[in-house]
Amino acid sequence: MKTYFMAGSRGVEALSEPVKQHIEKIVADGHNIILGDAEGVDCLIQAHLVDLSAKRVKIYCMGAKTRNNLGGWAVEAIERQTGPN
C-alpha cells in the first residue's frame, strides 16, 4: 500500500475530471491519502473523498485545530517552529 500526498493552490475552484478519476483509483486501490486543511484544492479533494466514503485519509494542520476536515478523518497537528532555521 502506498501513501499519496495531495496539495495545490488555494485559488483553485474545481477539480478536473482526470484528477477526480485519479483520486477515485487511489481510493479504490486502498491507498492512504494525506493532505492539508486549507481552502482551495485541499477542500475540493476533501469533498471528493467524502463523496467516495474514503477512510484512509489523514489531514495535516498547523496548530491544534483544523480549518477544514470535511470527513472527520484523523488529524496530524504540526507545531510552528520559531527561531533560526
Contacts in CASP RR format, 6 or more apart in sequence:
PFRMAT RR
TARGET T0000
AUTHOR 0000-0000-0000
METHOD contacts of the structure
MODEL  1
MKTYFMAGSRGVEALSEPVKQHIEKIVADGHNIILGDAEGVDCLIQAHLV
DLSAKRVKIYCMGAKTRNNLGGWAVEAIERQTGPN
1 30 0 8 1.000
1 31 0 8 1.000
1 32 0 8 1.000
2 31 0 8 1.000
2 32 0 8 1.000
3 31 0 8 1.000
3 32 0 8 1.000
3 33 0 8 1.000
3 34 0 8 1.000
4 26 0 8 1.000
4 31 0 8 1.000
4 32 0 8 1.000
4 33 0 8 1.000
4 34 0 8 1.000
5 34 0 8 1.000
5 35 0 8 1.000
6 23 0 8 1.000
6 33 0 8 1.000
6 34 0 8 1.000
6 35 0 8 1.000
6 41 0 8 1.000
6 42 0 8 1.000
6 45 0 8 1.000
7 35 0 8 1.000
7 36 0 8 1.000
7 41 0 8 1.000
7 42 0 8 1.000
8 40 0 8 1.000
8 41 0 8 1.000
8 42 0 8 1.000
9 40 0 8 1.000
9 41 0 8 1.000
10 38 0 8 1.000
10 39 0 8 1.000
10 40 0 8 1.000
10 41 0 8 1.000
10 42 0 8 1.000
11 39 0 8 1.000
11 40 0 8 1.000
11 41 0 8 1.000
12 40 0 8 1.000
12 41 0 8 1.000
12 44 0 8 1.000
13 40 0 8 1.000
13 44 0 8 1.000
14 44 0 8 1.000
15 23 0 8 1.000
15 41 0 8 1.000
15 44 0 8 1.000
15 45 0 8 1.000
15 48 0 8 1.000
20 48 0 8 1.000
23 33 0 8 1.000
23 45 0 8 1.000
23 48 0 8 1.000
23 49 0 8 1.000
23 52 0 8 1.000
24 52 0 8 1.000
26 33 0 8 1.000
27 33 0 8 1.000
27 49 0 8 1.000
27 52 0 8 1.000
27 54 0 8 1.000
27 56 0 8 1.000
30 56 0 8 1.000
31 56 0 8 1.000
32 56 0 8 1.000
32 57 0 8 1.000
32 58 0 8 1.000
33 45 0 8 1.000
33 49 0 8 1.000
33 54 0 8 1.000
33 56 0 8 1.000
33 57 0 8 1.000
33 58 0 8 1.000
34 57 0 8 1.000
34 58 0 8 1.000
34 59 0 8 1.000
34 60 0 8 1.000
34 76 0 8 1.000
35 42 0 8 1.000
35 45 0 8 1.000
35 46 0 8 1.000
35 57 0 8 1.000
35 59 0 8 1.000
35 60 0 8 1.000
36 42 0 8 1.000
36 59 0 8 1.000
36 60 0 8 1.000
36 61 0 8 1.000
37 59 0 8 1.000
37 60 0 8 1.000
37 61 0 8 1.000
37 66 0 8 1.000
37 67 0 8 1.000
37 68 0 8 1.000
37 69 0 8 1.000
38 67 0 8 1.000
38 68 0 8 1.000
39 67 0 8 1.000
39 68 0 8 1.000
42 68 0 8 1.000
43 68 0 8 1.000
43 70 0 8 1.000
46 57 0 8 1.000
46 59 0 8 1.000
46 68 0 8 1.000
46 69 0 8 1.000
46 70 0 8 1.000
46 71 0 8 1.000
47 70 0 8 1.000
49 57 0 8 1.000
49 70 0 8 1.000
49 71 0 8 1.000
50 70 0 8 1.000
50 71 0 8 1.000
57 71 0 8 1.000
57 73 0 8 1.000
57 74 0 8 1.000
58 73 0 8 1.000
58 74 0 8 1.000
58 75 0 8 1.000
58 76 0 8 1.000
59 66 0 8 1.000
59 68 0 8 1.000
59 69 0 8 1.000
59 72 0 8 1.000
59 73 0 8 1.000
59 74 0 8 1.000
59 75 0 8 1.000
59 76 0 8 1.000
60 75 0 8 1.000
60 76 0 8 1.000
60 77 0 8 1.000
60 78 0 8 1.000
61 67 0 8 1.000
61 75 0 8 1.000
61 76 0 8 1.000
61 77 0 8 1.000
61 78 0 8 1.000
62 77 0 8 1.000
62 78 0 8 1.000
62 79 0 8 1.000
62 80 0 8 1.000
63 77 0 8 1.000
63 78 0 8 1.000
63 79 0 8 1.000
63 80 0 8 1.000
64 77 0 8 1.000
66 75 0 8 1.000
69 75 0 8 1.000
END
